[in-house]
Amino acid sequence: MQYFEDLAVGTVSRFGRYEVTRDEVISFARAYDPQPFHLSDEAAAQTHFGRLSASGWHTCAMVMAMLVENLKTHRQAGLGSPGVDELRWLKPVYPGDTLRCETELLEKRVSQSRPDMGLYKSRIVVFNQDDVAVLSMISNGMIACRPAG
């Protein structure tokens, strides 16, 4: 199990593979972001996107899926997140894209109110198959400290 004490500031991790499908883009948009350029090729062609594109919120959900899979692989004692800072959608994500993540641990500290828990910040950058950055954010995480004994 990976605890707060195991985290090293400056560590860079590369992981994930998420294939974006047309059906998923449309399904997510219908449920959560029903703007025409996420639902229709014709409507999207009339915008700066040029073609059907994934919702930014869908992109965040795809990133979350890759993050959770990575946390499970490394068996991190994660306790959730108090939020995200500086979320940026840099480029459109299209059906047929394949996404991956790169993270860098920026800082960490023990919680003042809960000394059994650590807090950390990571920069997350998401790239498509052409190594073009499509999303960036600063993620705040909570993680258990190593149990005594």
PENOR-V965091 format. One record per backbone hydrogen bond with DSSP energy under -1.0 kcal/mol. NH is the residue of the N-H (numbers start at 0). CO is the residue of the C=O. If there is no record, write none. Layout:
BEGIN
[[NH	CO] [NH	CO]]
END
This chain:
BEGIN
[[1	74] [3	143] [5	2] [6	3] [9	104] [10	7] [12	102] [14	100] [17	98] [19	96] [24	20] [25	21] [26	22] [27	23] [28	24] [29	25] [30	26] [31	27] [32	28] [34	32] [37	34] [38	35] [39	35] [43	39] [44	40] [46	43] [49	43] [52	36] [53	92] [58	54] [59	55] [60	56] [61	57] [62	58] [63	59] [64	60] [65	61] [66	62] [67	63] [68	64] [69	65] [70	66] [71	67] [72	68] [73	69] [75	70] [76	1] [77	75] [78	141] [84	137] [87	135] [89	133] [90	133] [95	19] [96	93] [98	17] [99	126] [100	14] [101	124] [102	12] [103	122] [104	10] [105	120] [106	120] [108	118] [110	116] [116	113] [117	142] [118	108] [119	140] [120	106] [121	138] [122	103] [123	136] [124	101] [125	134] [126	99] [127	131] [130	127] [133	125] [134	125] [135	87] [136	123] [137	84] [138	121] [139	82] [140	119] [141	79] [142	117] [143	76] [144	115]]
END
